[in-house]
Amino acid sequence: ATETGAGLGKPAQDEFATSVQVPAHKLILQLCAKGSKLASICEKSEKATPVVISSVDPDVFRLMLYHVYGGNIAATEWIDRSKDFIDAADRFGLVNLKVEAEAWYVKHLELSVHNVIETLDFAEKKNCSLLKEQATAFLLENGEGVLHSNNFDYIPQSTNMMREIISLVLMKKQDGTKQEYGDPNKLSINELRAKVHDLGKDIDGPRSKLIDHLNSSLDLAASGLGSGFSLSSV
């Protein structure tokens, strides 16, 4: 069968020096990146008509498509380009790539009093809940050093940021004990994402969005309209 392809490229007017065309197939993008901005961009194009995409590194874009096509990105690429993958995946709505890139970024990030505020700002802008959780934990443990740093005035001031701080305080109060609880605010981001994934919901977004998904399921279970789930700790 012949698949309709769309040329995906970028112009030379942005920060990258050259224009590059990257071939892609509408059908594959519609199937493997269903509902993403990337798929919707290609749906609007005609046969063999290039779609201009600016301000993205061609190599990052190629690897992003490779991931969409089911390819396994090398560990060295994840380590070197994880932040770039987060940027691209957030822009084009590729949740699986974004979450995996975020995990790699958190794993290899060395936080300090000098970069934690910048990291929090990036996490806030890109809705990287796991990264925000890690940076907030560092902030709480190294508060005095951060307070006296030159970057403290730039700490994100938002409801989501306050929710993250309070949630971490609540988790610390549990002191690592295994116990039953029904408050999603006491769950880590990884625990929240696992439960939201089990519900078949989108695992991208801030803590508040993940908690809303869980609360909605609990409400449905209480009303007898849904099966719900158990919020026992893991």
Salt bridges, closest charged atoms under 4 A:
ASP14 OD1 - LYS10 NZ 3.28
ASP57 OD2 - ARG81 NH1 3.87
ASP59 OD1 - ARG62 NH1 2.95
ASP59 OD2 - ARG81 NH2 3.85
GLU77 OE1 - ARG81 NE 2.84
ASP87 OD1 - LYS126 NZ 2.86
ASP90 OD1 - LYS98 NZ 2.82
GLU100 OE1 - HIS67 NE2 3.27
GLU102 OE1 - ARG193 NH2 2.76
ASP121 OD2 - LYS125 NZ 3.08
GLU124 OE1 - LYS132 NZ 2.83
GLU133 OE2 - ARG207 NH2 3.18
GLU141 OE2 - LYS172 NZ 3.73
GLU164 OE2 - ARG207 NH2 3.32
ASP202 OD2 - LYS209 NZ 3.25
ASP204 OD1 - LYS98 NZ 3.02
